[in-house]
């Protein structure tokens, strides 16, 4: 619930991504990837909420999904379905 509350606002998501980039600069990529994999459900829940927001917020979530390789290989992957919807959205 803590992470859902913090990351449900775009300002929190931006701070999260900035922290990730700082950790990457320190060579902590493996730790980041592990944490993201372990919290994939959190990101799906967040992405579902972000799909109902304005265009820039949707784009931010799409960026996060892409940066952290959350899309699975299949067309039925929930992240892939959301990304497909985003691409076809007029915004």
GIKADA-V94535 format. One record per residue. BURIAL is + if it has 9 or more other C-alpha atoms within 8 Angstrom, else -. Layout:
{{BURIAL} {BURIAL}}
This chain:
{{-} {-} {-} {+} {-} {+} {+} {+} {-} {+} {-} {+} {+} {-} {-} {+} {+} {-} {-} {+} {-} {-} {+} {+} {-} {-} {-} {+} {-} {-} {-} {+} {+} {-} {-} {+} {-} {-} {-} {+} {-} {+} {-} {+} {-} {+} {+} {+} {+} {+} {+} {-} {-} {-} {-} {-} {+} {+} {-} {+} {+} {+} {-} {+} {+} {+} {-} {-} {-} {+} {+} {+} {-} {-} {-} {-} {+} {-} {+} {+} {+} {+} {+} {-} {-} {+} {-} {-} {-} {-} {-}}
